[in-house]
Amino acid sequence: MRTRSATAVLTTLALGSTLGLVACGSENSPGDTSARAGTTVTIATHDSWAMSKKVLADFKAKTGITVKIQPHGDAGELTNKLVLTKGNPLADGVFGIDNTFASRAIDEGVLAKYAGDRPASSKAFDLAGTGSDYLTPIDYGDVCVNIDDTWFAKKKIAPPKTFADLADPAYKDLLVTPGATSSSPGLAFLLATIGTYGDGWQDYWRKLLDNGVKIDAGWEDAYTVDFTAGGGKGDRPIVVSYSSSPPFTVPKGGDEPTTSALLDTCFRQVEYAGVLKGADNPKGAQEFIDFMLSHEFQAALPDEMYVYPVDTGVALPPGWQKWAPTAPHPVEVSAADITAHRSEWLRDWRDITSR
């Protein structure tokens, strides 16, 4: 699962004066075919978006619609931008809002109702309550601590296995993580520590800071720059990434990855797509959401974005079942608790890590 970078948007953007006119036809119910799709649909995404030109060309061939992808940083920054441009949306649809930010997007009213034409297996990833009326699950993955096995073998140091190990002086200055306020995997890691330590999570984070944890803006910097196995010649052999990351570290000519995920440190992240309220081309966004649930698009997700498709009937790439297993028991924090306490937790985390 990959790219996630950039700090959250703090500047309020001016809203257009055409809100009333734009919003009139924005609420498109599931299955609504009354509106005609335009020839171009703009999809706001996080920076991790990746999809083959062939797949997108097939969508155009089937529908006559050209997809314009509009990256907006991390999932957290993406959600913030959608809220700040509410009423004058910057795109027609959105992909990449995850279960840690979904309630904010829904509560702020930035989305129009559309459920998508879903495979049966995707219902297991639906948001609770009315959330499934606004956001359609597309993929999922487990955010976990990853380690550079080759680095630890060369140094003859036993690698960490648990959250507690990460605060052990034996691993001082070895961990890098994306920030919780600017990165969806960073927030997922924070939630995993909250789910593990409960009211003691703040003391745990103080221990991580005392042990030299490095906090980057997003996944891109943490994994591809600071992680020793990320290709950027970094100096940190422990990184917060995904359980699906290891297969992509199999060296050329090799048959097994040089990294592994610690499956006892995982938090499950689900990514969603939705239609933006007030969109110029809501019908086009609906059609693209349906296409994202097609077998062709779902089958391309693992190789393109390192994620698991919500359509469990799709075959995974070779090696995934062995080298990219999902966590059997991911750490859980209820959606209700995330909604109720996310702002408080992020404020407290920011206070702790900025001292």
C-alpha positions as CSV (number, residue, x, y, z in Angstrom):
1,M,0.0,0.0,0.0
2,R,2.6,2.5,-0.5
3,T,2.7,6.3,-1.1
4,R,1.4,8.5,1.6
5,S,3.0,11.8,2.1
6,A,2.7,15.6,2.7
7,T,1.5,17.6,5.7
8,A,-2.1,18.4,6.4
9,V,-3.6,21.5,4.8
10,L,-3.9,24.4,7.2
11,T,-4.9,27.2,4.9
12,T,-8.6,27.8,4.4
13,L,-9.5,27.9,0.7
14,A,-12.1,30.3,-0.6
15,L,-15.5,28.8,-1.5
16,G,-17.1,29.6,-4.8
17,S,-20.3,31.7,-5.0
18,T,-22.0,29.1,-7.1
19,L,-22.7,26.6,-4.3
20,G,-26.5,26.8,-4.6
21,L,-26.5,26.2,-8.4
22,V,-23.9,23.4,-8.3
23,A,-25.5,21.5,-5.4
24,C,-29.0,21.2,-7.0
25,G,-28.3,18.0,-8.9
26,S,-25.6,16.6,-6.7
27,E,-27.5,14.0,-4.6
28,N,-27.5,11.0,-6.9
29,S,-29.0,7.9,-5.4
30,P,-27.6,4.5,-6.1
31,G,-28.4,3.3,-9.5
32,D,-29.5,6.8,-10.7
33,T,-29.0,7.0,-14.5
34,S,-31.0,10.2,-15.1
35,A,-27.9,12.3,-15.4
36,R,-25.6,11.9,-18.4
37,A,-21.9,11.4,-17.7
38,G,-19.6,14.0,-19.2
39,T,-16.6,13.0,-21.3
40,T,-14.1,13.7,-18.5
41,V,-14.2,12.7,-14.9
42,T,-11.8,14.2,-12.3
43,I,-10.9,11.9,-9.3
44,A,-9.2,13.4,-6.3
45,T,-6.8,10.9,-4.7
46,H,-3.9,10.6,-2.3
47,D,-0.4,10.5,-3.7
48,S,-0.4,6.7,-3.7
49,W,-2.6,6.4,-6.6
50,A,-1.2,4.2,-9.3
51,M,-3.1,2.4,-12.1
52,S,-1.9,1.1,-15.5
53,K,-2.7,3.1,-18.6
54,K,-4.2,0.0,-20.1
55,V,-6.8,-0.3,-17.4
56,L,-7.8,3.3,-17.6
57,A,-7.9,3.1,-21.4
58,D,-10.3,0.1,-21.1
59,F,-12.6,2.3,-18.9
60,K,-12.5,5.0,-21.6
61,A,-13.2,2.4,-24.3
62,K,-16.3,1.1,-22.4
63,T,-17.7,4.4,-21.3
64,G,-16.2,7.2,-23.5
65,I,-15.0,8.9,-20.3
66,T,-11.4,10.1,-19.8
67,V,-10.2,9.8,-16.2
68,K,-8.2,12.8,-14.9
69,I,-6.4,11.9,-11.6
70,Q,-5.8,14.7,-9.2
71,P,-3.4,13.8,-6.3
72,H,-3.7,15.7,-3.1
73,G,-1.0,14.4,-0.7
74,D,-1.8,11.9,2.0
75,A,-5.3,10.6,2.8
76,G,-5.4,13.0,5.7
77,E,-4.5,16.0,3.6
78,L,-6.9,14.8,0.9
79,T,-9.8,14.7,3.4
80,N,-8.9,18.1,4.7
81,K,-8.9,19.6,1.2
82,L,-12.3,18.1,0.5
83,V,-13.7,19.7,3.7
84,L,-12.1,23.1,2.9
85,T,-13.6,23.1,-0.6
86,K,-17.0,21.9,0.4
87,G,-19.6,23.4,-1.9
88,N,-17.1,24.1,-4.6
89,P,-15.5,20.6,-5.0
90,L,-12.1,20.3,-6.6
91,A,-13.1,17.1,-8.4
92,D,-16.1,14.9,-9.3
93,G,-15.2,11.9,-7.2
94,V,-12.6,10.8,-4.6
95,F,-10.6,7.7,-4.0
96,G,-8.4,7.1,-1.0
97,I,-10.4,8.2,2.0
98,D,-9.8,5.5,4.6
99,N,-11.6,4.2,7.7
100,T,-9.5,6.5,9.9
101,F,-10.8,9.7,8.1
102,A,-14.2,8.4,6.6
103,S,-16.4,9.8,9.4
104,R,-15.0,13.3,9.0
105,A,-15.7,13.4,5.3
106,I,-19.2,12.1,5.9
107,D,-20.0,14.3,8.9
108,E,-18.8,17.4,7.0
109,G,-21.2,16.7,4.2
110,V,-18.7,16.6,1.3
111,L,-20.1,13.5,-0.2
112,A,-23.2,12.7,-2.3
113,K,-25.0,9.4,-1.7
114,Y,-23.8,6.6,-3.9
115,A,-23.3,3.0,-2.9
116,G,-21.8,1.5,-6.0
117,D,-22.4,-1.9,-7.7
118,R,-20.6,-4.0,-5.1
119,P,-19.4,-7.6,-5.1
120,A,-20.8,-9.5,-2.2
121,S,-17.4,-9.9,-0.5
122,S,-16.9,-6.1,-0.3
123,K,-19.8,-5.8,2.2
124,A,-17.5,-7.0,5.0
125,F,-15.6,-3.7,4.6
126,D,-18.6,-1.4,4.6
127,L,-18.7,1.4,7.1
128,A,-21.2,1.1,9.9
129,G,-24.6,2.9,9.8
130,T,-25.2,5.3,6.9
131,G,-21.5,5.4,6.0
132,S,-22.0,2.8,3.4
133,D,-24.5,5.1,1.6
134,Y,-21.6,7.5,0.9
135,L,-18.4,5.6,0.6
136,T,-17.8,2.4,-1.4
137,P,-14.9,0.1,-0.2
138,I,-12.3,-0.5,-2.9
139,D,-9.3,-2.1,-1.2
140,Y,-7.7,-2.9,2.1
141,G,-4.4,-3.6,3.7
142,D,-2.7,-4.0,7.1
143,V,-0.5,-1.2,8.4
144,C,2.3,-3.0,10.2
145,V,5.9,-2.5,11.4
146,N,8.3,-3.8,8.7
147,I,11.9,-4.8,9.3
148,D,14.9,-5.1,7.1
149,D,15.9,-8.7,7.8
150,T,19.1,-8.4,5.8
151,W,20.3,-5.4,7.9
152,F,19.6,-7.3,11.2
153,A,21.3,-10.4,9.9
154,K,24.4,-8.5,8.9
155,K,24.6,-6.7,12.2
156,K,23.9,-9.9,14.1
157,I,21.2,-8.2,16.1
158,A,17.9,-10.0,16.9
159,P,15.1,-8.1,15.2
160,P,12.2,-6.7,17.2
161,K,8.9,-8.6,17.4
162,T,6.5,-6.5,19.4
163,F,5.4,-2.9,20.1
164,A,7.3,-3.2,23.4
165,D,10.5,-4.1,21.6
166,L,10.4,-0.8,19.7
167,A,11.0,1.1,22.9
168,D,13.9,-1.1,23.9
169,P,17.3,0.7,23.9
170,A,18.6,-2.2,21.7
171,Y,16.6,-0.5,18.9
172,K,17.4,3.1,19.6
173,D,17.4,5.3,16.5
174,L,16.2,2.5,14.3
175,L,12.5,3.2,13.8
176,V,10.9,5.6,11.4
177,T,7.2,6.2,11.0
178,P,5.0,8.6,9.1
179,G,3.3,11.2,11.2
180,A,-0.2,10.6,12.6
181,T,-1.5,14.1,11.7
182,S,-0.2,14.0,8.1
183,S,-0.4,10.4,7.0
184,S,-3.0,7.7,7.0
185,P,-0.6,4.9,7.8
186,G,0.9,7.1,10.5
187,L,-2.6,7.5,12.0
188,A,-3.2,3.8,11.7
189,F,0.1,3.1,13.6
190,L,-1.1,5.6,16.3
191,L,-4.4,3.7,16.5
192,A,-2.6,0.4,16.8
193,T,-0.7,1.7,19.8
194,I,-3.9,3.1,21.3
195,G,-5.6,-0.3,20.8
196,T,-2.7,-2.0,22.4
197,Y,-1.9,0.2,25.3
198,G,-5.3,1.9,26.0
199,D,-4.9,4.9,28.3
200,G,-1.2,4.2,28.5
201,W,-0.5,5.0,24.8
202,Q,0.9,8.4,25.6
203,D,3.5,7.0,28.0
204,Y,4.4,4.5,25.2
205,W,4.9,7.3,22.7
206,R,7.2,9.1,25.2
207,K,9.3,6.0,25.4
208,L,9.4,5.8,21.6
209,L,10.6,9.4,21.5
210,D,13.2,8.7,24.1
211,N,14.4,5.8,22.0
212,G,14.9,8.0,19.0
213,V,11.9,7.3,16.7
214,K,12.0,9.5,13.6
215,I,8.7,11.0,12.4
216,D,8.3,11.8,8.7
217,A,5.5,13.7,7.0
218,G,4.4,10.7,5.0
219,W,4.9,7.1,3.9
220,E,7.0,8.1,0.9
221,D,9.8,9.7,3.0
222,A,9.7,7.0,5.7
223,Y,9.8,4.0,3.4
224,T,11.6,5.2,0.3
225,V,14.1,7.6,1.9
226,D,14.8,6.6,5.5
227,F,14.2,2.9,5.5
228,T,17.3,0.9,4.8
229,A,15.5,-1.4,2.4
230,G,13.5,1.3,0.6
231,G,15.9,2.1,-2.1
232,G,16.9,5.5,-0.7
233,K,20.0,4.3,1.2
234,G,18.4,5.2,4.5
235,D,19.7,4.4,7.9
236,R,16.6,3.1,9.7
237,P,15.9,-0.7,9.4
238,I,12.5,-0.5,11.1
239,V,9.6,1.3,9.4
240,V,5.8,1.6,9.6
241,S,4.5,0.3,6.3
242,Y,2.2,-2.5,5.2
243,S,2.0,-6.3,5.4
244,S,1.9,-6.3,1.6
245,S,5.3,-4.4,1.3
246,P,7.7,-7.4,1.6
247,P,7.0,-9.0,-1.8
248,F,8.3,-5.9,-3.4
249,T,11.7,-6.3,-1.8
250,V,12.5,-9.6,-3.5
251,P,15.8,-8.8,-5.2
252,K,16.3,-9.5,-8.9
253,G,17.1,-13.1,-9.4
254,G,16.0,-13.9,-5.8
255,D,13.1,-15.9,-4.6
256,E,12.3,-14.3,-1.2
257,P,12.0,-10.8,0.2
258,T,14.6,-9.1,2.2
259,T,12.0,-7.6,4.6
260,S,9.1,-8.9,6.7
261,A,6.1,-7.5,8.5
262,L,5.5,-7.9,12.2
263,L,1.9,-9.2,12.1
264,D,1.3,-8.5,15.8
265,T,1.6,-4.8,15.2
266,C,-1.0,-4.3,12.5
267,F,-4.0,-2.1,12.1
268,R,-6.4,-2.8,9.2
269,Q,-6.9,0.1,6.8
270,V,-9.8,0.1,4.3
271,E,-9.9,2.6,1.4
272,Y,-13.1,4.0,-0.1
273,A,-14.3,5.9,-3.1
274,G,-17.2,8.4,-3.3
275,V,-19.0,11.0,-5.3
276,L,-18.4,14.6,-4.2
277,K,-21.5,16.7,-3.5
278,G,-21.8,19.4,-6.0
279,A,-19.7,17.7,-8.6
280,D,-19.8,18.8,-12.3
281,N,-19.9,15.2,-13.4
282,P,-21.4,13.0,-10.7
283,K,-22.6,10.4,-13.2
284,G,-19.1,10.0,-14.5
285,A,-17.8,9.5,-10.9
286,Q,-20.5,6.9,-10.3
287,E,-19.4,5.0,-13.4
288,F,-15.8,5.1,-12.4
289,I,-16.6,3.8,-8.9
290,D,-18.4,0.9,-10.5
291,F,-15.4,0.3,-12.7
292,M,-13.1,0.2,-9.6
293,L,-15.1,-2.7,-8.4
294,S,-14.8,-4.6,-11.7
295,H,-12.6,-7.7,-11.9
296,E,-10.1,-5.9,-14.2
297,F,-9.5,-3.0,-11.8
298,Q,-9.6,-5.2,-8.7
299,A,-7.1,-7.6,-10.1
300,A,-4.7,-4.8,-10.9
301,L,-4.7,-3.3,-7.4
302,P,-2.0,-5.6,-5.8
303,D,0.7,-4.9,-8.3
304,E,-0.3,-1.2,-8.8
305,M,-0.9,0.0,-5.3
306,Y,0.3,-2.9,-3.1
307,V,-3.2,-3.5,-1.6
308,Y,-5.7,-6.3,-1.3
309,P,-8.9,-6.1,-3.5
310,V,-12.2,-6.1,-1.6
311,D,-13.3,-8.7,-4.2
312,T,-12.0,-11.8,-2.6
313,G,-12.6,-13.8,-5.8
314,V,-9.7,-12.0,-7.5
315,A,-6.5,-14.1,-7.6
316,L,-3.5,-12.5,-5.8
317,P,-0.1,-12.2,-7.5
318,P,2.4,-15.1,-6.9
319,G,4.1,-14.9,-3.5
320,W,1.5,-12.8,-1.8
321,Q,-0.1,-15.6,0.2
322,K,3.4,-16.6,1.4
323,W,5.1,-13.2,1.7
324,A,2.3,-10.8,2.2
325,P,-0.2,-12.4,4.5
326,T,-2.8,-10.2,6.3
327,A,-2.7,-10.1,10.0
328,P,-4.8,-12.9,11.6
329,H,-5.7,-10.6,14.5
330,P,-5.2,-6.9,13.7
331,V,-5.4,-4.5,16.5
332,E,-8.9,-3.1,16.7
333,V,-10.2,0.4,17.6
334,S,-13.9,0.8,16.9
335,A,-15.1,3.2,14.3
336,A,-17.2,4.9,17.0
337,D,-14.1,5.5,19.2
338,I,-12.2,6.8,16.2
339,T,-15.0,9.2,15.4
340,A,-15.4,10.4,19.0
341,H,-11.7,10.7,19.9
342,R,-9.7,11.2,16.7
343,S,-9.2,15.0,17.1
344,E,-8.4,14.5,20.8
345,W,-5.9,11.8,20.1
346,L,-4.2,13.7,17.3
347,R,-4.0,16.8,19.4
348,D,-2.4,14.9,22.3
349,W,0.0,13.0,19.9
350,R,1.0,16.3,18.3
351,D,1.7,17.8,21.8
352,I,3.8,14.8,22.8
353,T,5.9,14.6,19.6
354,S,6.5,18.3,19.3
355,R,8.2,18.7,22.7
